[in-house]
Amino acid sequence: MKKILLLLVLTVTICGSFAQSVAEDDVNLLKKEISVLKQQIGNQKSNYVIQQKKINSLQSELSKSNKEVDSLQSKVDGLTNALSSTEMKLGSDISKMNQTVEDNTANIKESISSKSLIGIFAMLALAILTGIGLHTLRKKVSDSDVAIDTVRIAQKKLEEESVKLDNQLISVLNNQINVQPVQAPQVAPDHSLVLKVADEITRIELNLSRMDPSVKGLKQLAKGVERIKNNYLSKGYEIADMLNKPYNEGMRINADFVLDENLEPDTRIITSITKPQVIYNGELIQKAIVTVTQNI
């Protein structure tokens, strides 16, 4: 009996020691896993800080580019005003010349009826005067054509520079998407970067819709925009395509309305987008702000 009791005591002691050893191993394993998780979180925070610095730098470059575009736009506006002034002066000169020709013709007819010789000289003078007037008119028309060509060249240069800057921006945004870290499932997703990119994409698409298709780099820019939208779509983000689409009352958007009597009656079209509609995994995270042109 004593042997049995002694055996039982030894068995209980051994089991207790084994259980304690197993518990210590589990605790050590958990500590290692926690340490690894802390390191991963630290790495993600570092990546986030680096990305935020890149975003700030990108915004600074974009602001500088916008200022350059505004400067070019001011020059184009100046040329447009100069062209308008030239056209008005040209019209006035033509009107004066017509009046002069009519007055001279009347005088010549009167002179011919009294003195044929003087009338002949007057007709010759009228022919010379008309020739000089036509030469002056051609020169002014030529100057007007030069002004128009200058405006067109400046406008195309402005558009090409804008497309070039936007292509650079698209390249940076694509790189930003590729280096963006995967967020832990238990952490609420941060949409701030996606929404900023969506705003820039919408601005670029609006500019594309207003440019001549022959502008250099336009097709490349359009493909870059589509590539970014597809990349975000694969991550659960849908940037709605609303530009030049019909508007209806059921849309969950904020809209300003502009009247255009040239549209077909009872027509409403979204002609400008300030902020795009963004949906993440079926949930609306940004409501669109648009301008609707209508004829109601």
Residue pairs with C-beta under 8 A, 6 or more apart in sequence:
41 184
43 181
44 181
44 183
44 184
47 179
47 181
48 181
51 176
51 179
51 180
51 193
54 172
54 176
55 176
55 193
55 196
58 169
58 172
58 173
58 176
61 169
62 169
62 200
65 165
65 169
68 161
69 158
69 161
69 162
69 165
72 154
72 157
72 158
72 161
73 158
75 154
76 151
76 154
76 155
76 158
79 147
79 150
79 151
79 154
80 151
82 147
83 144
83 147
83 148
83 151
86 140
86 143
86 144
86 147
87 144
89 140
90 140
90 141
90 144
93 136
93 137
93 140
94 137
97 133
97 137
100 129
100 133
101 126
101 130
101 133
104 122
104 125
104 126
104 129
105 126
107 122
108 119
108 122
108 123
108 126
111 118
111 119
111 122
112 119
112 120
112 122
112 123
113 119
156 212
156 215
159 211
159 212
159 215
160 215
160 216
160 217
162 207
163 211
163 215
163 216
163 217
163 218
163 221
164 217
166 204
166 207
166 221
167 217
167 220
167 221
167 224
169 200
169 204
170 204
170 221
170 224
170 225
170 227
170 228
171 224
173 197
173 200
173 228
174 224
174 227
174 228
174 231
176 193
176 197
177 197
177 228
177 231
177 232
180 193
183 189
183 190
189 280
191 278
191 280
191 285
191 286
194 232
194 237
194 278
194 280
195 278
195 285
195 286
197 228
197 232
198 232
198 237
198 239
198 276
198 278
198 286
199 275
199 276
201 225
201 228
201 229
201 239
201 276
202 239
202 243
202 273
202 275
202 276
204 221
204 225
205 225
205 243
205 273
206 243
206 272
206 273
208 218
208 221
208 222
208 225
209 243
209 244
211 218
229 239
232 238
232 239
233 239
236 280
236 281
237 278
237 279
237 280
238 278
238 279
238 280
239 276
239 277
239 278
240 276
240 277
240 278
240 279
240 288
242 253
242 270
242 273
242 276
242 277
242 288
242 290
243 270
243 271
243 272
243 273
244 269
244 270
244 271
245 269
245 270
246 267
246 268
246 269
246 270
247 255
247 268
247 269
247 270
247 290
247 292
247 294
248 268
251 288
252 277
252 284
252 287
252 288
253 277
253 287
253 288
253 289
253 290
254 287
254 288
254 289
254 290
255 270
255 289
255 290
255 291
255 292
256 290
256 291
256 292
257 291
257 292
257 293
257 294
258 271
258 291
258 292
258 293
258 294
259 293
259 294
259 295
260 293
260 294
260 295
261 295
262 295
263 269
263 293
263 294
263 295
264 295
265 295
266 295
266 296
267 294
267 295
268 292
268 293
268 294
268 296
269 292
269 293
269 294
270 290
270 291
270 292
271 291
271 292
271 293
272 290
272 291
273 288
273 289
273 290
273 291
274 289
274 290
274 291
275 286
275 287
275 288
275 289
276 286
276 288
277 284
277 286
277 287
277 288
278 284
278 285
278 286
279 285
